[in-house]
């Protein structure tokens, strides 16, 4: 395995995809998706999946292949991407991971704790508890079940708190314990070349604003209308703009209100990504402009 595994990360609308295509052309590469929303079917416009033109230039994989009503996780992503990376290296090509889901990339690079699947019964049990208690109360429940996680999380971090409660209820062992004692590594760090695309924040924010307008022009509303009609009773992915457009289609707000709200949410998301990527990853290259 002489070739490197390229990892290209950055905030949403930072220019990752264009840079990935450029590198794929130079390095005989295959681009692999590392974005948790771009894996879903039926919302390619709303999640900024590669265009038909992009797909015609270089191979892109792991985009738009998962049913929109399916549960997906970092563990499932790793089960797809790790063997594919090995196959690409074996045939002498360059795997290029691109995306803004930091947890996916960090787990691939640093390893991942394998945790047993949580049963539907446990999920329902914890969901019922959640419905009857405040954020502070469910946070307090962690103290006797996973003290390390309790100390690490704030009461408003309900998604991770509930995950901790689910794991303990299912396995009678804390999530922290699983993470320490069931850690799986996939590749040596020396195999990776990690690049951060990091333009000026104002450039990213302007790109976020323009991107959502282009999504609307390219058919994002029609995408949402399709899933509302064909998947009316599912829990939708957390794609920015999806719930806002649903509200518009239900005549609960104007299109301008949708646009302003979605643009703000996208900028907020980009800001969180920038903060996370700054503190959680180490880079071989940082590109300030693309």
C-alpha positions in Angstrom: 0.0 0.0 0.0 2.2 2.8 -1.3 -0.5 5.3 -2.0 -1.9 7.7 0.7 -5.5 7.9 1.9 -6.5 11.5 1.2 -8.9 13.1 3.7 -10.3 16.5 2.7 -12.4 18.2 5.3 -13.8 21.6 6.1 -17.0 23.4 6.8 -20.0 23.2 4.6 -19.7 25.4 1.4 -15.9 25.7 1.9 -14.9 24.3 -1.4 -14.1 20.7 -0.4 -15.8 19.0 -3.3 -14.1 21.1 -6.0 -10.7 20.5 -4.4 -11.4 16.7 -4.1 -12.2 16.5 -7.9 -9.0 18.4 -8.6 -7.0 15.9 -6.5 -8.8 12.9 -7.9 -7.8 13.9 -11.5 -4.2 14.4 -10.4 -3.9 11.2 -8.3 -6.1 8.7 -10.2 -8.5 8.9 -7.3 -11.9 7.7 -6.3 -14.0 10.1 -4.1 -15.7 8.6 -1.1 -18.4 10.4 0.8 -17.8 11.4 4.4 -21.0 13.5 4.9 -23.8 12.0 7.1 -26.6 13.7 5.1 -25.3 13.0 1.6 -25.6 9.3 2.0 -29.4 9.5 1.6 -31.6 9.0 -1.4 -34.1 11.4 -2.8 -32.5 14.7 -1.4 -29.4 15.2 -3.6 -30.1 18.9 -4.2 -30.9 19.7 -0.6 -27.8 17.9 0.7 -25.5 19.2 -2.1 -24.5 15.8 -3.4 -22.3 15.8 -6.5 -23.9 17.0 -9.7 -24.2 14.9 -12.9 -21.3 16.9 -14.3 -19.1 16.1 -11.2 -20.0 12.4 -11.5 -18.9 12.4 -15.1 -15.5 13.8 -14.3 -14.3 11.3 -11.6 -15.9 8.4 -9.7 -17.9 9.3 -6.6 -19.1 6.6 -4.2 -21.3 6.3 -1.1 -23.6 9.1 -2.2 -27.4 8.8 -2.2 -27.4 5.1 -1.6 -29.3 4.8 1.7 -33.1 4.9 1.9 -34.3 8.1 3.5 -36.3 6.3 6.2 -33.3 4.1 7.2 -31.3 4.5 10.4 -27.6 5.3 9.7 -24.6 5.7 11.9 -20.9 6.2 12.0 -20.5 2.4 12.6 -22.5 1.6 9.5 -20.5 4.2 7.5 -17.3 2.6 8.6 -18.5 -0.9 7.6 -18.9 0.4 4.1 -16.0 2.8 3.7 -13.2 0.7 5.3 -13.3 -2.3 3.0 -13.8 0.0 0.0 -10.7 2.0 0.9 -8.7 -1.3 1.1 -10.0 -2.3 -2.3 -9.1 1.0 -3.9 -5.6 0.9 -2.5 -5.2 -2.7 -3.7 -6.0 -1.7 -7.3 -3.4 1.1 -7.2 -5.8 4.0 -7.0 -6.1 6.8 -4.4 -9.1 6.8 -2.0 -10.2 10.4 -1.3 -12.5 11.0 1.6 -14.4 14.2 1.5 -17.0 15.6 3.8 -17.8 17.7 6.8 -19.0 15.1 9.3 -16.0 15.3 11.7 -17.0 12.2 13.7 -17.0 10.0 10.6 -13.5 11.2 9.7 -12.1 11.1 13.2 -13.4 7.6 13.7 -11.8 6.4 10.5 -8.4 8.0 11.3 -8.2 7.3 15.0 -10.3 4.2 15.4 -13.8 3.5 16.7 -15.4 1.8 19.7 -17.6 -1.1 18.6 -20.8 -1.1 20.6 -23.6 -3.6 20.4 -26.7 -2.6 18.5 -29.4 -1.1 20.6 -32.7 -2.9 20.5 -36.0 -1.2 19.5 -37.3 -2.1 23.0 -34.5 -0.2 24.7 -34.9 2.8 22.4 -38.6 2.9 23.2 -38.0 2.6 26.9 -35.5 5.5 26.9 -37.7 7.6 24.6 -40.6 7.1 27.1 -38.3 8.3 29.9 -37.2 11.3 27.9 -40.8 12.3 27.3 -41.5 12.5 31.1 -38.3 14.3 32.2 -36.5 17.6 31.7 -33.0 17.9 30.2 -31.5 18.4 33.7 -33.3 15.3 35.0 -32.2 13.0 32.2 -28.7 14.4 32.5 -28.7 13.6 36.3 -29.6 9.9 35.4 -26.2 9.5 33.8 -24.4 10.2 37.1 -25.0 6.7 38.4 -24.7 5.0 35.0 -21.8 6.7 33.3 -20.0 9.2 35.5 -17.4 10.1 32.8 -20.1 10.9 30.3 -22.1 12.8 32.9 -19.1 15.0 33.6 -18.4 15.5 29.9 -21.8 16.5 28.7 -24.0 19.5 29.4 -27.7 19.0 30.2 -28.8 20.4 26.8 -26.7 17.7 24.9 -29.8 15.4 25.0 -28.8 13.3 21.9 -25.6 12.1 23.5 -27.2 11.8 27.0 -29.9 9.5 25.6 -27.3 7.5 23.7 -25.5 6.9 27.0 -28.6 5.9 28.8 -29.5 3.5 25.9 -26.1 1.8 25.9 -26.2 1.3 29.7 -29.8 0.0 29.7 -29.0 -2.4 26.8 -25.6 -3.7 28.0 -25.4 -2.9 31.7 -22.0 -1.3 30.9 -21.3 2.4 30.4 -20.7 3.9 27.0 -17.4 5.3 28.3 -16.3 1.8 29.2 -17.2 0.5 25.8 -15.2 3.3 24.2 -12.1 2.6 26.2 -12.1 -1.2 26.1 -13.6 -2.0 22.6 -11.5 0.3 20.4 -10.9 -0.8 16.8 -8.2 0.8 14.6 -8.4 0.5 10.8 -5.3 2.1 9.3 -2.0 3.5 10.5 -2.0 7.3 10.8 1.0 7.5 8.5 -1.2 6.3 5.6 -3.4 9.4 5.8 -2.8 12.8 4.3 -5.3 15.1 5.9 -6.1 18.5 4.4 -8.3 21.2 5.9 -10.0 23.6 3.4 -10.2 26.8 5.5 -11.2 30.0 3.6 -12.1 33.2 5.4 -15.2 32.8 7.5 -17.1 35.5 5.6 -16.4 33.6 2.4 -18.0 30.5 3.8 -21.0 32.4 5.1 -21.6 34.1 1.8 -21.3 30.7 0.1 -23.8 29.2 2.5 -26.3 32.0 1.6 -25.8 31.6 -2.1 -25.9 27.8 -1.9 -29.4 27.6 -0.5 -30.8 30.0 -3.1 -29.3 27.8 -5.8 -30.8 24.7 -4.1 -34.3 26.3 -4.4 -33.6 27.2 -8.0 -32.5 23.7 -8.8 -35.5 21.9 -7.4 -35.1 21.5 -3.6 -38.8 22.2 -3.0 -39.8 19.4 -5.5 -37.5 17.0 -3.6 -39.2 17.7 -0.3 -42.6 17.5 -1.9 -41.7 14.0 -3.2 -40.6 12.7 0.2 -43.7 14.2 1.9 -45.9 12.4 -0.5 -44.0 9.1 -0.5 -42.7 9.0 3.1 -45.3 10.8 5.1 -44.8 9.0 8.5 -41.1 8.7 8.9 -38.5 10.5 11.0 -36.7 12.7 8.4 -32.9 13.1 8.3 -31.5 16.3 9.9 -30.8 17.9 6.6 -30.8 21.7 6.8 -33.7 23.2 5.0 -35.8 20.1 4.9 -38.1 21.0 7.8 -38.2 24.6 6.8 -39.5 23.7 3.3 -42.0 21.3 4.8 -43.4 24.2 6.8 -43.6 26.2 3.6 -45.4 23.4 1.8 -47.9 23.3 4.7 -48.5 27.0 4.2 -47.0 27.8 7.7 -44.5 30.3 6.4 -43.4 32.2 3.3 -40.6 31.2 0.9 -38.6 34.2 2.0 -38.9 33.1 5.6 -37.7 29.7 4.6 -34.7 31.1 2.8 -33.7 33.4 5.7 -34.1 30.6 8.3 -32.2 28.0 6.2 -29.4 30.4 5.4 -29.0 31.2 9.1 -29.1 27.5 10.1 -26.4 26.7 7.5 -24.2 29.5 8.7 -24.6 28.3 12.3 -23.8 24.7 11.2 -20.6 25.9 9.4 -19.5 27.8 12.5 -19.9 24.7 14.6 -18.0 22.6 12.1 -15.1 25.2 12.0 -14.9 25.1 15.8 -14.9 21.2 15.9 -12.4 20.8 13.1 -10.0 23.3 14.7 -9.9 21.4 18.0 -10.5 17.8 17.1 -8.3 17.1 14.1 -4.6 17.4 13.2 -3.7 18.3 9.6 -0.9 17.7 7.2 -2.1 20.6 5.0 -4.2 23.7 5.5 -5.5 25.5 2.4 -6.7 29.0 3.2 -8.4 29.6 -0.2 -9.6 27.4 -3.1 
